[in-house]
Amino acid sequence: MNRDFFLDIIKRKKRAYNACFHLTGSGEQLSQSGVIVLSDIVEFCKPYASTHVSGRDGMIDPIAAAVREGQRSVYLHLLKQLHLDDSEIIKATQQLEKGELGYE
């Protein structure tokens, strides 16, 4: 496997992410469906919550903390792939909550 093979894989992934989340795959503006999915991912992954989890006994629960860190990692991976930052996701989520965005 050569360098061109891996570059082709990267380009195909980029096009696929854009097709899923951006209008007409442009990579410039999130589609309404993209905002809805990303909002759901934010709700599920809780990227702004602490990954520290205390158990019933008050001790740190390392398994629950690892699960939260894994969820956060998924969110960060999506941001990286879509070339977005938190402010863009927050703005889009707020628009969705205000009813300014609807289903496509």
C-alpha positions in Angstrom: 0.0 0.0 0.0 1.4 3.3 -1.0 0.9 6.9 0.0 -1.6 7.6 -2.7 -3.8 4.8 -1.4 -4.0 6.3 2.0 -4.5 9.8 0.7 -7.4 8.5 -1.4 -9.0 7.0 1.8 -8.6 10.3 3.6 -10.3 12.2 0.7 -13.2 9.8 0.5 -13.8 10.1 4.3 -13.8 13.9 4.0 -16.3 13.8 1.2 -18.5 11.4 3.1 -18.5 13.5 6.3 -19.3 16.6 4.2 -22.1 14.7 2.4 -23.7 13.7 5.7 -23.5 17.0 7.6 -23.1 19.9 5.1 -25.3 21.4 2.5 -24.6 19.8 -0.9 -21.4 18.4 0.5 -19.9 21.9 0.3 -18.1 21.7 3.7 -19.2 25.3 4.3 -22.6 25.3 6.0 -24.2 22.6 8.1 -27.4 21.1 6.7 -30.5 21.1 8.9 -30.2 17.3 9.2 -26.6 17.8 10.1 -27.5 20.2 12.9 -30.2 17.8 14.2 -27.8 14.9 14.3 -25.0 16.9 15.9 -27.4 18.3 18.5 -28.3 14.7 19.4 -24.7 13.7 19.6 -24.0 16.7 21.9 -26.9 15.6 24.1 -25.7 12.0 24.2 -21.9 12.6 24.4 -22.1 15.5 26.9 -18.8 17.0 25.8 -19.1 19.9 28.1 -19.6 17.8 31.3 -16.8 16.6 33.4 -15.5 13.1 32.8 -15.1 12.8 36.6 -17.7 10.4 37.9 -18.2 9.5 41.6 -19.8 6.3 42.6 -22.3 5.8 45.4 -19.4 5.5 47.9 -18.0 8.9 46.8 -15.0 7.3 45.2 -14.1 8.0 41.6 -15.7 5.4 39.3 -12.9 4.7 36.7 -15.2 2.7 34.3 -17.9 5.4 34.2 -15.2 8.1 33.7 -13.7 6.1 30.8 -17.1 5.8 29.2 -17.6 9.6 29.4 -14.2 10.2 28.0 -15.0 7.9 25.1 -18.2 9.8 24.4 -16.3 13.0 24.5 -13.7 11.6 22.2 -16.4 10.8 19.6 -17.6 14.4 19.7 -14.1 15.8 19.3 -13.5 13.4 16.4 -16.6 14.7 14.6 -15.5 18.3 15.2 -12.1 17.6 13.7 -13.5 15.7 10.7 -16.0 18.5 10.0 -13.5 21.3 10.6 -15.9 22.9 13.1 -15.4 24.5 16.5 -17.6 24.5 19.6 -19.1 27.9 18.9 -20.5 26.8 15.5 -22.1 23.7 17.1 -23.5 25.8 20.0 -25.0 28.4 17.6 -26.6 25.8 15.4 -28.0 23.9 18.5 -29.5 27.1 19.8 -31.1 27.8 16.4 -32.6 24.4 16.5 -34.0 24.8 20.0 -35.6 28.1 19.0 -37.3 26.4 16.1 -35.3 28.4 13.6 -34.2 25.2 11.9 -36.6 22.4 10.8 -36.4 19.0 9.3 -35.4 18.9 5.7 
